[in-house]
Amino acid sequence: MSNLTSTNSTDISDPVTLISLLPSSYRVIYALPLLLLSIVLTFAGAFLALDRTRSFSPSKDVQDKIKKFWVLEGGIGGLVLGWLFGMNLATWMVLLVINDTAAHTVGKLPFLFIWLIFAIIFTVISGRWRIATLVFFSLSGGAAFTLLISVIFHPSLLSRLVLLAIFAILFVTFTFLPFPRYQRLTVRITSALTGSVLTIMAICIFSRISSWGDVWLRLVIKTSANWEGGQEQGLSAAACILFIAGCASDWALRWKFGEDPDKDWDAYLANYSSNLPTSDYRAGTFKPFQSFWARIRKRLLSRGSAKSAPILFPSDADLHGKPPLPSYVSRDSMYPVSRPVPIKFRPVDEGLSDSDDDGDLGRPKMLQDRTHTSLSDRTMVDYERTYLNGRSGAPLRKAPEDTDSEQEEDGDDGSTAVSRARLSREHSDRWRPQFLRRHHASLRRGRGRDVEEGLAADVASLSEDAHRDPLSSPPPAPGLVPATPSLIYALGRVARAQWVAYGVPEEEGYGTRGGGTDVEGHGRRSNSRGSRGADSKSPDELSVEKGKEEDNEAWKDFWKEVEGKAAIEERSAALKEY
């Protein structure tokens, strides 16, 4: 398995070379990984080791319960560098031992196992610890720079070894300076130097060019017959070009992608959390939860003694200064507050009077005049009067202001005053619903007409008033229902249904659809006219009048029922509102 031939260290005519140790079957195993990893190290070695592809240990201020051994501090660049560093270190040591001592020649298979073991060991070390990665960068960069100078200038063996020591120490010093700029620049230079030299070496191993394929012999023997050729000079120039391209590539990667932002963010958070106040007596947000036995032990040890750590931010109980008490404010200066008054309920009286001497309730505060938002300029209140005034151009009389609304604007408690006034009116014997009061008031102010005829006339007037100046027509009362065509048509249908059910009302009996007061008043007027001309009437006319009186009685019963139901509903609504 191994050749036992001896070699003399002083005989340099036939040295043992790397190409001789690598036959064709082992050459691909050695040179192909060397070529690929060297190219990666040349163009992106520093970026992969110091920037985005590495993990880092947490800050020293943060203590983790579960400590992870494997942390890729060196990154992918550290793994690549570890493989190349171990392989070339094993190669140089084997060549040094064989050519400089009286040792036996190492066989091909043992040499394969030696450099594989060295490569695996240094890969693990360089990938795990960042400081090892930086040391390997410095040493490999110093060795590569020494080899490049030796191939170009051919100094003596002693000078090569001295240059190796000087450049190795110099690169290590610049790498570990406490200045990130110099550290990054040194790692970039050493990475590009190592990658460019090893790339040319791998190409020469495939091509069996001994001047660069056996470049590690420059640090072992003094001279060789294969040195100082034309191929050597061309390959040296190619190595320099690769070195410059590698530095430019690493600068471009750093400028494009930047360094690892997670490291700076982790350091910032660790510094921020360490400066936050921690609780001395309980587990807080920034202090890990203590176990049951740890809390018991802390209580036993802290009995009769002061607290172990000072409180950075004392609580309110620890502060000596007390805030002043608020000054006393007299109740007399405050606005009066109304107190609730007990309400007396009475049963609904079916025989309520039709007359109403009280005024209408005031308009609530929240109700505003919104004539500009109305859907129509006709309303359902005081229909005939609005229609006639609009035709003649006469303005509407302003309704008298309600006293309840004035009381609301004056001050104390408007909602309570309105509620009390409403309850007092509803409990009176003369109370009637609002829509009946408005209807009777309209009948008192003017003569009534047939509803169906008036509705038809109003529908016809809507088209005529559409082209009229809106300022000439009187504005509708606020808060009322607009008289849309659909609503007018519906009221016409209601009037026709009432005419079918109860017959045609008399000309002055339009108010029979209102309250009982107008029905009785019209009845008294018709009876007075009937008493004056009863002698001159025929029996047929008397029978017709008798039928009309029966119809009036039916109307009276109908509206009394409506008044009773409306009174019940509005009283219950007023009580709920109060």
C-alpha positions as CSV (number, residue, x, y, z in Angstrom):
1,M,0.0,0.0,0.0
2,S,2.9,2.3,0.6
3,N,6.3,2.6,-1.0
4,L,9.1,2.1,1.5
5,T,11.7,4.0,-0.5
6,S,13.8,6.5,1.3
7,T,14.4,10.1,0.2
8,N,17.2,12.5,1.1
9,S,16.2,16.0,2.1
10,T,19.3,17.5,0.5
11,D,18.7,15.9,-2.9
12,I,16.4,18.3,-4.7
13,S,16.8,16.8,-8.1
14,D,13.9,14.4,-7.7
15,P,11.4,15.8,-5.0
16,V,8.1,14.2,-4.2
17,T,5.3,16.3,-5.7
18,L,1.6,16.5,-5.2
19,I,0.9,15.4,-8.8
20,S,2.9,12.3,-8.1
21,L,0.9,11.5,-5.0
22,L,-2.4,11.9,-7.0
23,P,-2.8,9.4,-9.7
24,S,-5.6,9.8,-12.3
25,S,-8.2,7.8,-10.2
26,Y,-7.7,10.1,-7.1
27,R,-7.0,13.3,-8.9
28,V,-10.7,14.1,-9.5
29,I,-11.6,13.5,-5.8
30,Y,-8.9,15.9,-4.8
31,A,-9.0,18.6,-7.5
32,L,-12.8,18.9,-8.3
33,P,-13.9,20.0,-4.8
34,L,-10.8,22.2,-4.6
35,L,-11.7,24.0,-7.8
36,L,-15.4,24.5,-7.0
37,L,-14.9,25.7,-3.5
38,S,-12.0,27.9,-4.5
39,I,-14.2,29.8,-7.0
40,V,-16.9,30.3,-4.3
41,L,-14.3,31.5,-1.8
42,T,-12.8,33.9,-4.4
43,F,-16.0,35.7,-5.3
44,A,-18.2,35.4,-2.2
45,G,-16.1,34.0,0.6
46,A,-16.2,37.1,2.9
47,F,-19.9,37.8,2.1
48,L,-20.9,34.2,3.0
49,A,-18.9,34.2,6.2
50,L,-19.7,37.6,7.6
51,D,-23.1,38.6,6.2
52,R,-26.4,36.8,5.6
53,T,-25.6,33.1,5.7
54,R,-24.5,32.7,9.3
55,S,-26.2,32.4,12.7
56,F,-24.9,34.0,15.8
57,S,-25.1,33.3,19.5
58,P,-27.4,35.4,21.7
59,S,-26.1,38.3,23.7
60,K,-24.3,37.6,27.0
61,D,-27.0,39.4,28.9
62,V,-29.6,36.9,27.8
63,Q,-29.3,33.6,29.6
64,D,-31.0,30.7,27.8
65,K,-32.1,27.6,29.8
66,I,-31.4,25.3,26.8
67,K,-28.0,26.1,25.4
68,K,-27.4,25.0,21.8
69,F,-24.0,23.8,20.9
70,W,-24.2,23.9,17.2
71,V,-24.5,27.5,16.1
72,L,-23.2,28.3,12.6
73,E,-21.2,31.3,13.5
74,G,-18.9,31.0,10.5
75,G,-21.6,30.6,8.0
76,I,-21.3,28.9,4.6
77,G,-18.1,30.8,4.0
78,G,-16.6,29.4,7.2
79,L,-17.5,25.8,6.1
80,V,-15.9,26.4,2.6
81,L,-12.8,27.9,4.1
82,G,-12.5,25.1,6.7
83,W,-12.5,22.4,4.0
84,L,-9.9,24.2,1.9
85,F,-7.7,25.1,4.9
86,G,-7.7,21.5,6.2
87,M,-7.0,20.0,2.8
88,N,-4.1,22.4,2.0
89,L,-2.6,22.1,5.5
90,A,-2.6,18.3,5.2
91,T,-1.0,18.6,1.7
92,W,1.8,21.0,2.9
93,M,2.6,18.9,6.0
94,V,2.8,15.7,4.0
95,L,5.1,17.3,1.4
96,L,7.2,18.8,4.2
97,V,7.6,15.5,6.0
98,I,8.4,13.5,2.9
99,N,10.9,16.0,1.3
100,D,12.5,17.5,4.3
101,T,13.1,14.4,6.5
102,A,14.3,10.9,6.1
103,A,10.8,9.5,6.2
104,H,9.1,6.9,4.1
105,T,7.0,7.9,1.2
106,V,3.3,8.1,1.9
107,G,1.1,6.0,-0.3
108,K,-1.8,7.2,-2.4
109,L,-4.6,5.8,-0.3
110,P,-3.2,7.0,3.1
111,F,-2.7,10.5,1.7
112,L,-6.4,10.5,0.6
113,F,-7.5,9.6,4.2
114,I,-5.2,12.2,5.7
115,W,-6.4,15.2,3.8
116,L,-10.1,14.0,4.1
117,I,-9.8,13.8,7.9
118,F,-8.1,17.2,8.1
119,A,-10.7,18.8,5.8
120,I,-13.7,17.4,7.9
121,I,-12.2,18.5,11.2
122,F,-11.3,22.0,10.1
123,T,-14.7,22.4,8.4
124,V,-16.5,21.7,11.7
125,I,-14.3,24.0,13.6
126,S,-14.5,26.9,11.1
127,G,-18.2,26.6,10.7
128,R,-18.9,26.5,14.5
129,W,-16.8,29.3,15.8
130,R,-16.4,32.7,14.2
131,I,-13.1,33.4,15.8
132,A,-11.7,30.2,14.2
133,T,-13.0,31.4,10.8
134,L,-11.2,34.7,11.2
135,V,-8.0,33.0,12.2
136,F,-8.2,30.6,9.2
137,F,-8.8,33.5,6.9
138,S,-5.7,35.3,8.2
139,L,-3.4,32.3,8.0
140,S,-4.6,31.1,4.6
141,G,-4.4,34.7,3.2
142,G,-0.8,35.1,4.5
143,A,0.2,31.7,3.0
144,A,-1.5,32.5,-0.3
145,F,0.1,35.9,-0.6
146,T,3.5,34.4,0.2
147,L,3.1,31.8,-2.5
148,L,2.0,34.4,-5.1
149,I,5.1,36.5,-4.3
150,S,7.3,33.4,-4.4
151,V,6.1,32.4,-7.8
152,I,6.4,35.9,-9.3
153,F,9.8,37.0,-7.7
154,H,11.5,33.7,-6.7
155,P,13.0,34.7,-3.4
156,S,15.1,32.2,-1.3
157,L,13.5,29.6,0.9
158,L,14.4,31.5,4.1
159,S,12.9,34.7,2.7
160,R,9.7,32.8,1.8
161,L,9.4,31.5,5.3
162,V,10.0,34.9,6.8
163,L,7.4,36.4,4.5
164,L,4.9,33.7,5.5
165,A,5.4,34.6,9.2
166,I,5.2,38.3,8.6
167,F,2.0,38.2,6.4
168,A,0.3,35.7,8.7
169,I,0.9,37.9,11.8
170,L,0.0,41.1,9.9
171,F,-3.3,39.7,8.6
172,V,-4.3,38.3,12.0
173,T,-3.6,41.7,13.6
174,F,-5.7,43.6,11.1
175,T,-8.5,41.0,11.3
176,F,-8.9,41.3,15.1
177,L,-8.7,45.1,15.3
178,P,-11.7,46.6,17.1
179,F,-12.8,48.4,13.9
180,P,-15.3,46.7,11.7
181,R,-14.1,48.5,8.5
182,Y,-10.6,47.1,8.8
183,Q,-11.8,43.7,9.8
184,R,-14.1,43.4,6.7
185,L,-11.4,44.8,4.4
186,T,-8.8,42.3,5.7
187,V,-11.2,39.3,5.4
188,R,-12.1,40.4,1.8
189,I,-8.4,40.5,0.8
190,T,-7.5,37.2,2.4
191,S,-10.5,35.5,1.0
192,A,-9.8,36.7,-2.6
193,L,-6.1,35.8,-2.3
194,T,-6.7,32.3,-1.0
195,G,-9.4,31.6,-3.6
196,S,-7.5,32.9,-6.6
197,V,-4.3,31.0,-5.7
198,L,-6.2,27.7,-5.0
199,T,-8.2,28.1,-8.2
200,I,-5.1,28.3,-10.4
201,M,-3.6,25.4,-8.4
202,A,-6.7,23.2,-9.1
203,I,-6.6,24.0,-12.8
204,C,-2.9,23.0,-12.9
205,I,-3.6,19.7,-11.1
206,F,-6.1,18.8,-13.8
207,S,-3.6,19.9,-16.5
208,R,-0.5,18.4,-14.8
209,I,1.4,21.7,-14.8
210,S,3.9,21.3,-12.1
211,S,4.9,25.0,-11.7
212,W,1.5,25.8,-10.1
213,G,0.2,22.3,-9.4
214,D,3.0,21.8,-6.9
215,V,3.0,25.3,-5.6
216,W,3.3,24.2,-2.0
217,L,6.8,23.0,-2.7
218,R,7.8,26.6,-2.7
219,L,7.7,26.5,1.1
220,V,9.5,23.1,1.3
221,I,12.4,23.0,-1.1
222,K,14.8,25.7,-2.4
223,T,14.4,25.4,-6.1
224,S,13.3,23.1,-8.9
225,A,13.9,22.6,-12.6
226,N,10.3,23.1,-13.5
227,W,10.1,26.7,-12.1
228,E,10.5,29.9,-14.0
229,G,8.7,29.1,-17.2
230,G,6.4,30.9,-19.5
231,Q,3.3,29.0,-18.3
232,E,4.2,30.1,-14.7
233,Q,4.2,33.8,-15.6
234,G,0.8,33.6,-17.4
235,L,-0.8,31.7,-14.6
236,S,0.6,34.2,-12.1
237,A,-1.1,37.0,-14.1
238,A,-4.4,35.0,-14.1
239,A,-4.1,34.7,-10.3
240,C,-3.7,38.5,-9.9
241,I,-6.8,39.1,-12.1
242,L,-8.9,36.6,-10.1
243,F,-7.8,38.4,-6.9
244,I,-9.0,41.8,-8.2
245,A,-12.2,40.3,-9.5
246,G,-12.9,38.6,-6.2
247,C,-12.4,41.8,-4.2
248,A,-14.8,43.6,-6.6
249,S,-17.4,40.9,-6.3
250,D,-17.4,40.9,-2.5
251,W,-17.7,44.7,-2.5
252,A,-20.7,44.5,-4.9
253,L,-22.4,41.8,-2.8
254,R,-22.0,43.8,0.4
255,W,-23.3,47.0,-1.4
256,K,-26.3,45.2,-2.8
257,F,-27.4,43.0,0.1
258,G,-25.6,44.5,3.1
259,E,-24.5,42.7,6.2
260,D,-26.7,40.6,8.4
261,P,-29.3,42.9,10.0
262,D,-30.4,40.3,12.5
263,K,-27.2,40.6,14.5
264,D,-27.5,44.4,15.0
265,W,-31.2,44.0,15.8
266,D,-30.5,41.3,18.4
267,A,-27.8,43.4,20.0
268,Y,-30.1,46.4,20.1
269,L,-32.9,44.4,21.7
270,A,-30.5,42.8,24.2
271,N,-29.2,46.3,25.2
272,Y,-32.8,47.7,25.4
273,S,-34.1,44.8,27.6
274,S,-31.1,45.0,29.9
275,N,-31.8,48.6,30.7
276,L,-35.5,48.2,31.4
277,P,-36.6,48.2,35.0
278,T,-37.1,44.8,36.6
279,S,-39.3,43.8,39.4
280,D,-37.6,42.9,42.6
281,Y,-40.6,41.1,44.3
282,R,-42.4,39.4,41.5
283,A,-41.9,37.9,38.0
284,G,-42.5,40.7,35.6
285,T,-42.4,41.1,31.8
286,F,-38.6,41.2,31.5
287,K,-37.8,38.7,34.2
288,P,-38.3,34.9,33.7
289,F,-40.8,33.1,35.8
290,Q,-39.4,31.6,39.0
291,S,-40.2,28.0,40.0
292,F,-42.1,27.1,43.2
293,W,-38.9,26.1,45.1
294,A,-37.0,29.1,43.9
295,R,-39.7,31.4,45.3
296,I,-39.8,29.5,48.7
297,R,-36.0,29.7,49.0
298,K,-36.0,33.4,48.2
299,R,-38.6,34.0,50.9
300,L,-36.7,32.0,53.5
301,L,-33.4,33.7,52.8
302,S,-34.9,37.2,52.6
303,R,-36.6,37.1,56.1
304,G,-35.5,39.9,58.3
305,S,-33.2,41.4,55.7
306,A,-33.4,44.1,53.1
307,K,-34.2,43.5,49.5
308,S,-31.3,42.1,47.5
309,A,-31.5,44.7,44.7
310,P,-32.6,48.3,44.8
311,I,-35.8,49.3,43.0
312,L,-34.9,51.4,40.0
313,F,-38.4,52.7,39.6
314,P,-40.3,52.7,42.9
315,S,-44.0,52.2,43.1
316,D,-46.6,54.8,44.3
317,A,-46.5,53.3,47.8
318,D,-42.8,54.0,48.1
319,L,-43.0,57.6,47.1
320,H,-43.1,60.0,50.1
321,G,-44.9,62.9,48.4
322,K,-48.6,62.6,48.3
323,P,-50.8,64.4,45.7
324,P,-53.0,67.2,47.2
325,L,-56.7,66.5,47.7
326,P,-59.1,68.2,45.4
327,S,-60.6,71.5,46.6
328,Y,-64.2,71.5,47.9
329,V,-66.7,72.8,45.5
330,S,-70.0,74.2,46.9
331,R,-73.2,72.6,45.7
332,D,-74.9,76.0,45.5
333,S,-72.8,77.1,42.5
334,M,-73.8,74.0,40.5
335,Y,-76.8,74.1,38.2
336,P,-80.0,72.8,39.8
337,V,-81.0,69.2,39.1
338,S,-84.6,68.3,38.9
339,R,-85.8,65.4,41.1
340,P,-88.3,62.9,40.0
341,V,-91.9,63.4,41.0
342,P,-94.2,60.4,41.6
343,I,-96.7,59.8,38.9
344,K,-100.4,59.0,39.5
345,F,-102.0,56.7,37.0
346,R,-105.7,56.8,36.2
347,P,-107.7,54.5,34.0
348,V,-108.6,55.6,30.5
349,D,-111.9,57.4,30.3
350,E,-114.0,56.5,27.3
351,G,-116.2,59.6,27.6
352,L,-113.5,62.2,27.1
353,S,-114.6,65.7,26.1
354,D,-114.0,66.9,22.5
355,S,-113.0,70.4,23.4
356,D,-109.3,71.2,23.9
357,D,-108.3,74.5,25.5
358,D,-104.7,73.6,26.0
359,G,-102.1,74.4,23.3
360,D,-100.1,71.9,21.4
361,L,-97.0,70.5,22.9
362,G,-93.8,72.3,22.1
363,R,-91.4,71.1,19.4
364,P,-88.4,69.1,20.7
365,K,-85.0,70.7,20.7
366,M,-83.5,68.2,18.3
367,L,-86.2,68.9,15.7
368,Q,-84.9,71.5,13.3
369,D,-86.4,73.3,10.2
370,R,-85.4,71.2,7.2
371,T,-87.6,72.6,4.5
372,H,-84.8,72.3,2.0
373,T,-84.6,68.5,2.5
374,S,-88.4,67.9,2.1
375,L,-89.4,65.7,-0.8
376,S,-92.4,67.9,-1.7
377,D,-93.7,71.4,-1.1
378,R,-97.2,70.1,-0.1
379,T,-98.0,68.6,3.3
380,M,-101.0,66.8,4.7
381,V,-101.8,69.3,7.4
382,D,-104.4,72.0,6.7
383,Y,-104.7,70.7,3.2
384,E,-107.4,73.1,1.8
385,R,-105.9,76.2,3.4
386,T,-102.5,75.5,2.0
387,Y,-104.0,74.8,-1.4
388,L,-106.0,78.0,-1.5
389,N,-103.2,80.2,-0.2
390,G,-100.8,78.7,-2.8
391,R,-103.3,79.5,-5.5
392,S,-103.9,83.1,-4.4
393,G,-100.3,83.8,-3.4
394,A,-101.2,84.9,0.1
395,P,-98.7,84.0,2.8
396,L,-99.5,81.7,5.6
397,R,-99.9,83.0,9.1
398,K,-97.2,82.2,11.5
399,A,-98.3,79.7,14.1
400,P,-98.0,81.0,17.6
401,E,-94.9,79.9,19.4
402,D,-95.4,77.2,22.0
403,T,-94.7,78.1,25.6
404,D,-93.2,74.7,26.2
405,S,-90.5,75.2,23.7
406,E,-89.6,78.6,25.3
407,Q,-89.3,76.9,28.6
408,E,-86.9,74.4,27.1
409,E,-84.7,77.1,25.7
410,D,-84.6,79.1,29.0
411,G,-82.8,76.7,31.0
412,D,-83.4,74.3,33.8
413,D,-84.3,70.8,32.6
414,G,-86.4,71.1,29.4
415,S,-87.0,67.4,28.9
416,T,-88.4,67.0,32.4
417,A,-90.7,70.1,32.0
418,V,-92.0,69.0,28.7
419,S,-92.7,65.5,30.1
420,R,-94.5,66.9,33.1
421,A,-96.6,69.2,30.9
422,R,-97.5,66.4,28.6
423,L,-98.5,64.1,31.4
424,S,-100.7,66.8,33.0
425,R,-102.5,67.3,29.7
426,E,-103.0,63.6,29.1
427,H,-104.5,63.1,32.5
428,S,-106.9,65.9,32.1
429,D,-110.5,65.1,31.1
430,R,-110.3,67.1,27.9
431,W,-107.3,65.4,26.4
432,R,-107.5,64.3,22.7
433,P,-104.9,63.0,20.2
434,Q,-102.8,65.6,18.3
435,F,-104.0,64.5,14.8
436,L,-107.6,65.0,15.9
437,R,-106.9,68.5,17.3
438,R,-105.2,69.5,14.1
439,H,-108.1,68.2,12.1
440,H,-110.7,70.0,14.1
441,A,-108.7,73.2,14.1
442,S,-108.6,73.1,10.3
443,L,-112.3,72.5,10.2
444,R,-113.0,75.5,12.5
445,R,-110.9,77.9,10.3
446,G,-112.6,77.1,7.0
447,R,-115.5,75.4,5.3
448,G,-114.9,71.7,4.4
449,R,-115.0,70.1,1.0
450,D,-115.4,66.7,-0.2
451,V,-112.1,64.9,0.3
452,E,-112.1,63.1,-3.0
453,E,-112.7,66.3,-5.0
454,G,-110.0,68.2,-3.2
455,L,-107.5,65.4,-3.7
456,A,-108.2,65.3,-7.4
457,A,-107.7,69.1,-7.6
458,D,-104.4,68.9,-5.7
459,V,-103.1,66.2,-8.0
460,A,-103.9,68.4,-11.0
461,S,-102.2,71.4,-9.3
462,L,-99.0,69.6,-8.7
463,S,-98.1,69.7,-12.4
464,E,-99.0,73.4,-12.6
465,D,-97.0,74.3,-9.6
466,A,-93.9,72.5,-10.9
467,H,-93.1,75.4,-13.2
468,R,-93.8,78.1,-10.7
469,D,-91.1,80.0,-8.8
470,P,-90.5,78.1,-5.6
471,L,-90.2,81.4,-3.6
472,S,-93.8,82.4,-4.5
473,S,-95.4,79.3,-3.0
474,P,-95.7,79.2,0.8
475,P,-93.2,76.9,2.6
476,P,-94.6,73.9,4.3
477,A,-94.6,73.5,8.1
478,P,-91.4,71.8,9.4
479,G,-91.6,68.2,10.6
480,L,-94.8,67.3,8.6
481,V,-95.5,64.5,6.2
482,P,-95.0,65.4,2.5
483,A,-98.0,65.0,0.2
484,T,-96.6,62.7,-2.4
485,P,-98.8,61.5,-5.3
486,S,-98.8,58.0,-3.9
487,L,-100.1,59.2,-0.5
488,I,-102.7,61.4,-2.1
489,Y,-104.0,58.5,-4.2
490,A,-104.1,56.3,-1.1
491,L,-106.2,58.9,0.8
492,G,-108.6,59.1,-2.2
493,R,-109.1,55.4,-2.0
494,V,-109.8,55.7,1.7
495,A,-112.4,58.5,1.1
496,R,-114.1,56.4,-1.6
497,A,-114.2,53.4,0.8
498,Q,-115.8,55.6,3.5
499,W,-118.3,56.9,1.1
500,V,-119.3,53.3,0.1
501,A,-119.5,52.3,3.8
502,Y,-121.3,55.3,5.3
503,G,-122.8,57.2,2.4
504,V,-122.2,60.7,1.1
505,P,-121.7,63.1,4.0
506,E,-123.6,66.4,4.0
507,E,-122.0,69.5,2.5
508,E,-121.3,71.1,5.9
509,G,-120.7,67.7,7.6
510,Y,-117.1,67.3,6.4
511,G,-116.2,67.6,10.0
512,T,-118.1,64.5,10.9
513,R,-115.0,62.6,10.2
514,G,-113.4,64.6,12.9
515,G,-114.1,64.7,16.6
516,G,-117.5,64.6,18.3
517,T,-117.5,68.3,18.9
518,D,-117.8,69.2,15.2
519,V,-120.3,66.4,14.6
520,E,-122.5,67.7,17.4
521,G,-122.0,71.3,16.3
522,H,-123.0,70.5,12.7
523,G,-125.8,68.5,14.0
524,R,-127.1,71.4,16.1
525,R,-126.8,73.7,13.1
526,S,-128.6,71.3,10.8
527,N,-131.3,70.7,13.5
528,S,-131.8,74.4,13.9
529,R,-132.3,74.8,10.1
530,G,-134.5,71.8,10.1
531,S,-136.7,73.1,12.9
532,R,-137.2,76.4,11.1
533,G,-138.2,74.7,7.8
534,A,-139.7,71.5,9.2
535,D,-143.2,72.5,8.3
536,S,-142.3,73.1,4.6
537,K,-140.5,69.8,4.1
538,S,-142.1,66.8,2.5
539,P,-142.0,63.3,4.1
540,D,-139.3,62.2,1.6
541,E,-137.0,65.0,2.8
542,L,-137.7,64.1,6.4
543,S,-136.8,60.5,5.8
544,V,-133.5,61.6,4.1
545,E,-132.6,63.8,7.0
546,K,-133.4,61.0,9.4
547,G,-131.0,58.7,7.5
548,K,-128.3,61.4,7.6
549,E,-128.7,61.7,11.4
550,E,-128.3,57.9,11.7
551,D,-125.1,58.2,9.6
552,N,-123.9,61.0,11.8
553,E,-124.4,58.8,14.8
554,A,-122.4,56.0,13.2
555,W,-119.6,58.5,12.4
556,K,-119.7,59.7,16.0
557,D,-119.3,56.1,17.3
558,F,-116.5,55.5,14.8
559,W,-114.4,58.5,15.8
560,K,-115.0,57.9,19.5
561,E,-113.5,54.5,19.1
562,V,-110.5,56.0,17.2
563,E,-110.0,58.6,19.9
564,G,-110.0,56.0,22.7
565,K,-107.4,53.8,21.0
566,A,-105.2,56.8,20.1
567,A,-105.4,58.1,23.7
568,I,-104.3,54.7,25.1
569,E,-101.3,54.5,22.7
570,E,-100.1,58.1,23.2
571,R,-100.4,57.9,26.9
572,S,-98.3,54.8,27.1
573,A,-95.7,56.3,24.8
574,A,-95.6,59.5,26.9
575,L,-95.1,57.5,30.1
576,K,-92.3,55.5,28.6
577,E,-90.6,58.7,27.4
578,Y,-90.9,60.3,30.8
